[in-house]
Amino acid sequence: MAEEKTVTGDNVQHVISHEPLGEKEPVNTIVVTGNEAFQQALIKEPPKPRSPIAIYLYCCCIIGFFCSTMNGYDGSLLNSLLESKDFLKEYNGATSGIWPGIVTNMYTIGGVCALPFIGPAIDTWGRRAGMFIGSLAVVVGTVIMGTAINHSSIGQFEAGRFFVGYGVAIASAAGPMYVIEVSHPAYRGIVGAFYNTWWFTGSILAAGVTRGTQNLPGHQSWMTTLWFQILFPGCVCCGCWFLPESPRWLYVNGKADKAKAMIAKFHGEGSTESVWVSFQLQEYEEYLELDGSDKRWWDYRALFKNRNTWYRLFCNCIVQAMGQEAGNSVLSYFQAAAFATAGITDEGQQHDLTLGNACQQFFFAMVGATLVDRIGRRPLLMFSNLACCLTWACMCIAASIFASSGQKNVAAGNATLAFQFIFGSVYSIGFTPLQALYPVEVLSFEMRAKGMAFGSLILNIVSLFNNYVWPVVLKRIAWKSFIVFCVWCFCQAIIVFLTIPETKNRTLEELDIIFNSKSPVKTSLEKRKVGVTDAGDVVEYE
């Protein structure tokens, strides 16, 4: 009679039985996703997420998280500037129409111009150097913008936004790559998911500074918010050189001994005999190219050499693009115009709502980050898309009632505002934690830096479209533009269901098996039975 036994852990689904195999040791049969080496490492040497060295590594990752704050700060900063009557007066600006699109797109154009340099910077000099170069450019851009007031020069201000966009493009590629590559394999998912939640740390800081300085006279209010943009990139510039380098980068650049030492210290609790050390080094030897195209700054062939790489690149780009086209761009960069559809035009009230919205989105983004390894990437993405679709539909109905009443129906206006907040929460649960995690996961090491650059190109093309089109659309048809997002979010849910493979509970190198299969989605969802002895050795795998 089989003896039932319970095994806990996110990577092990459940135990089926505990029974002897002839004269051999008793074997626990469990259902898992992933390969046997990873499962054996989890069972034989359970990681210690609260050990001193693990906590130290989390602190190192926080420096990488600061790269995400730059994007969030800029989004909230520009939104605050467009809400500032003094700023608009200084530069003869407007909150809708083509003007905000031009100012916003200088940031995007800077990001596009940085693309040829992302791969070489990160692959040649390492992930830490990429974070430093990007952050330094943001510091320079902030100084240029901050001094533009001396000449009331909109041209100088736009030049500063160009440099900020240039730097953020490099830093936002290097940051998640660093975090995901240095993280312990057992916790890569959740740590990588928390990376993009720090977008809201930057957003909340910008919104908070704006609200706190609202009553300062003249230019001091919005200038203070602008200068605070230097905070997080300055911390990265100062702190990145004290961090351990990515073991994968060390290994493929002829520093295998340093890679082993890094893994032993941070993943093996200081022991070179740790199963996590041998397991990862074996995967590096099997999957990493020591003479791959990542060594040649001009060589992008690794992105397009076979079906495997094409599919990986598609997954990288489509998830990033979907994150922008769900409608969040309208409610972040152009929130002042979106608030106007709910009848809210008071500057102080807009600042309060912007800050409150950022805080509640941060909370739901952290909730989503804790679910990426429990629920999986696909279910979270499908949930967010379908929930956003429903929210846009409700927002559209409420806004139409408010508009048809001549903006006198207070209940409809409040409902429109409420659904803008609800959209932020359901978007943040799925999209925010996965926008940085998933695109990095699906790329092999050889194509990772240049693939992230290519993904940034697609992302910036989408952003250019959004920045020029949606301000004009909001001005001309107002709430009717919400219909487009409602339909498109439903289409995105279908795309996720049909094309996006699941990556939870797998190592970065192991994803080769998924993308080399005939049906990556089907392969990624397969569950297998593993026989494990009481000593933690895998003796059967089917």
C-alpha positions, 0 to 999 in steps of 0.5 A, a space after each residue: 500500500 502506497 504511503 501518502 506524503 506531503 512535500 512543500 515548495 512552489 517548484 514541486 507540485 505534489 507528491 503522488 506516492 511513497 513506495 519501495 522499488 524492489 530492493 532499492 531505496 524508497 522513492 517519492 514520486 512527485 509531479 514537477 515542471 522543469 528538469 531533474 537537476 534543478 529539482 534535485 538541487 531544490 530537494 537536496 539543498 533547499 535554498 536559504 532565502 533569509 540567510 545573511 548572504 542572501 539578504 546581502 545579495 538582495 541589497 545588491 539587487 536594490 541598486 539594480 532596482 534603482 534603474 527601474 525608478 528612472 523610468 517611473 520618475 520621468 513618467 510622473 515628472 512629466 505628468 507633474 510638469 504638464 499639470 503645472 501652470 507655471 511650467 506651461 506658461 514658461 515654455 508656452 505649452 499645453 496639456 493636450 494636442 501636439 505640444 506634450 507629444 513633442 516634449 515627451 518624444 525627445 525622451 523616446 528619440 534619445 532612447 532610440 539613438 541609444 539602441 546601437 550602444 546598448 549591446 556593446 556597453 553591456 556585453 563588452 564591459 559588463 552589466 555593472 558598466 551598463 548601469 553606470 553608463 546609463 545612469 551617468 547620461 541621466 545625470 547629465 540630462 537632468 543638469 541640462 534640463 535644470 539649467 534651461 530655465 536660465 534662458 527659458 530655452 525649450 530647445 535646451 530642455 528638450 536636449 536634456 530630455 534626449 539625454 535622459 531618454 538615452 541613459 534610461 534606455 541603457 540602464 533599463 536594459 542593464 538593470 533587469 539583466 543584472 538582477 536576474 543573472 545574479 539572483 539565486 535560481 530558486 528565487 529568480 522569478 520573484 526577485 526579477 519581478 520586484 525589479 519593475 515594481 520599483 518603477 513606482 518608487 520613482 513615480 511616488 517620489 516625483 509625485 510626492 515632491 511635486 505635491 510637497 512643493 506645490 505652494 513654493 513661489 514661481 519656478 521653484 515648485 516644478 524645478 525642485 521636482 526636476 532636480 530630484 531626478 538626479 537622486 536614483 541615477 546618482 546612487 547607481 553611479 556611486 554604488 554599482 562598482 561595489 556589486 558582484 558582477 553577473 556570473 554568466 558574464 564572467 564565465 563567457 568572458 574567460 573568468 570562470 574561476 571568478 564566476 564559480 567564486 561568485 556562485 559559491 559565495 552568494 548561491 552556495 552559502 560560501 561552499 564550492 561543494 554546493 550542489 548549486 555551484 556544480 549545477 549552474 556551472 554544468 548548465 553554463 558549460 552546456 548552454 553558454 557560447 564562449 565565442 558567441 556574437 555577444 563578443 562582437 558589438 556589430 554582430 546581431 545575427 544571433 537574434 535571427 539565426 533560427 526559429 528558436 531565436 525568432 520566437 524568443 525575440 517575438 516573445 520579448 518584443 510582444 510582451 513589452 509592446 503589450 505593456 504599453 498598448 494596454 492604455 497605461 500610457 494615456 493614464 501616466 504621461 497624459 494623466 492631466 488630460 485623462 483627469 479632465 475627462 472626469 471633470 478634474 482640472 484643479 492642479 492641487 487635486 490632480 497632484 493628490 490623485 496622481 500621488 494616490 494612484 502611484 501608491 495604490 499601483 505600487 501595492 498591487 505591483 508588489 502583490 503581483 510580484 509575489 505571484 509570478 512563481 505561484 500562479 505563473 507568467 501566462 495566467 497573470 498576463 491574461 488576467 491583467 489584459 481581460 481585467 483591463 478590457 472590462 475596466 476600459 468598458 466601464 470607464 467608457 460608459 461612465 465617461 460617456 454619461 458624464 460628457 452627455 450631461 454637460 459634465 454636470 453628472 457628479 456620480 458619472 465623473 466620480 465613476 470615471 475617476 474610480 475606474 482609472 484607479 481600478 485600471 491602475 491596480 489590475 494593470 499593475 498586478 500582471 504587467 508591472 512585475 513581468 514587463 522587465 522579468 519576462 523579456 529578459 528570461 526568454 532571451 538566451 545569454 548570447 542574444 540577451 543584451 542585443 535582444 533587449 536593445 531590439 526590444 527597446 527599439 520596438 518599445 520606443 516605436 510604440 511609444 512614439 506612436 502613443 506620444 504623438 497620437 493619443 494626445 491628439 485623440 484625447 483632445 478630439 474624441 475624449 472618452 471615445 478613445 477608451 473603446 480602442 483600448 477595450 477591444 485591444 486588451 481583449 486581443 492581447 489576452 488572446 495573443 498571450 494564450 496562443 503564443 506566450 510560453 510559461 517560464 516559471 520554475 525553470 532556469 534561464 538555460 533550461 528554456 532552450 528546451 522549450 524554444 527548441 520544441 515544435 510547440 513552445 507553449 505546449 512544452 512549457 505547460 507540461 508536468 512530469 513525474 520524478 522519482 526522488 529518494 529520501 536522500 534527495 537523489 533523482 532516480 526516475 524521470 518521465 
